[in-house]
Amino acid sequence: MDQLTYVANFHDDDAVKKMSYQPLGNTGLSVSRISLGGGPLGDMYGSNKEEEYIATVHLALKSGINYIDTAPWYGNGRSEEVIGKALKDVPRSAYYIGTKVGRYEQDLEKQFDFSGKRVEQSVDASLKLLGLNYVDVIQVHDLEFAESLDIILEETLPALQKVVEQGKARHIGITGYPLHLLQEVIERSSINIELVLSYARNTLLDDTLKEFIPFFQSRNIGVINAAAVSMGLLCHGNLVGWHPATQNIKDACQQAAQFCKDTGVDLGRLAVQHSLKLDGVSTHLMGNNNTNILRKNLDSVLTPPTPLEEKVALELKLKFFDPLPRKHWEGVGPAQYWKSLRQLRGELPQDD
């Protein structure tokens, strides 16, 4: 167990002993093998009762999960608000928490703001919702949506450094889907970036993250890997309408899900187990909007795959994913965002 975040009479000792912990780069934080993603707690993947969300947070922490990730974007502050309520009766020393800046509302004209002024306002708003004096990690959210990386380098990151100097956060990170942009920002930044959050790039569908692990390790940067199920593509159930994947990717994943169903194997469990195999990752961030999903994810981590599951996982890649000419949706979201925004501003004609 991690002695830095273990609290006697709070944690479930038996559960905590089963959890493993790894350093998060050079931050000095030792984080649990899996961590709690706050997106679902902001109704990003369907809604649930607030009481169930709070129970999920409590179960995660008592089970030895010691890192929580959230953001203003997740339900326009709803995730932070729910987590804040859940943390009221939890010892502050029992967990680490990270939030983000840069991405905010559904309104196209208010969705992104990477300016230094908004960074300071955002951090204060997040701390108020969370009921905290500081967060352990503050991150730039989805930096690929910035009009230019120069804004990130010249405004956002210096503003985050100021936040750290004020004691409102401890460590700076960046997040995004295109890994080459994360690398570029790290190489160009005069601000010390201590961690990255990569999502949906270490999955049964797309293993791109492993190509960048040596670079991150060379800079002693902690790696948080998120979205083992590729934001719902690689699990049973209805896919959210806003998912940016192309239709041929969605079709291949639906076929894979049916194949697993016919075989009697759980696709989500296969996806989680595949993701966990990658070396060089400090923690695997998993979204859970109820205690049942959380228990299922904990079981996927703690119990090894069966021979049948290993066989089916290999068959999935060979039958459905390897044949895809393009296994990611890099560039799709930003292109659509800027097109829609410019149409809204009258800079481009509306689509017929």
Steps between C-alpha positions, in 0.01 A plus 500: 500500500607862451598637839469859377123479452403215731275609788425254779131452580404649164635254245389142446832341596443176309408687181790744530751217538394367159564832325842585356652848476746671267685835504338771286814617325702734720200644684564304818147363480455124512176417320282190495510274197152613405353841573153651499385695195252779570340526155214260577436685828404802290240305300732475198404136439139495615353614829471344842391607846737725690497255790634227271777726373604584855491133600723422200758757611497364854536139388789591271692679773437237766618233249840665466445716192678819598483722190189679375481684167236759417447817295260796463400357160345193658142616532592870516633461854261222601778242541703731724191583704410133557858408585515793741195367681650152510828627645349694790535209740822357351842577654693729262809286544318194358505611137655706222279694262549671168280736302544695177473835326422603144181311416173607655149516351297346217442845347740517203614853577560421867628145467873577493698780657873449555572860605698567813217702654250216459749251646510689829120536512453133415731371772323709764160375380619138506640529852171646620297214348742240634507661845881494499784744556715338233511219243797273456496522121383776264489422127438665165191329361506376137764743379449399136190723494703817558518731200878477531743318725658839558203588720565192713870579528475876552181534706354177638810336640646818654163561665506147642849563634362804680222281644763259632701786652183618676462156659174419323652203314814291534584355158435597136385262229362506147233287335396431144425238238786566250811371671736682267357830623559402863861427407537829312368707791735324743797564270413868455380591848706709741259392775571168671235251384500201734232274356284425199154351475442299183164346421382228262850447361581181693212272405417183311420735213792745510839441669667829399594598857772235523696682226525811719578336835881515445481877443294559813733280702804688371350818650390330824140588420221307666250338265131470581324269257125547465208347312600135468156438351553786253223716648243225469600349166646188659225392734143380485228765508388806309765737365464870582387705202790745520772235461750630237598164348435448131217271397725218380669493844162495673383218273811292570455546875133401482596186312767426761244547778264255334783251451579520872135459591473193282816360658390571855784742573470857631651751255553768765701261717718405201558868426602581857735203522664589170557859613657392828777312318683814387819576694589860578153608612462631856124455528207392283211741525158334486161666502231347720152642553385233743643256751427195284721627215769591751496151652518354150805713417668408828442134421648546152815638659532246778416178311711390202343418163393143432642306203168556321516876558856516367394302192199723433701821548745386232216403267340842542812677384548268204137495387374850569770752590817421304314522165395861568700744284481761778451403864460848652309825449786744542411845367130425459380685811704819459415525128129471571521743790673775303273449200187528715635802687587685180159419355340639816706819462403531133855442381396186310171412327269257675490144365207421277 
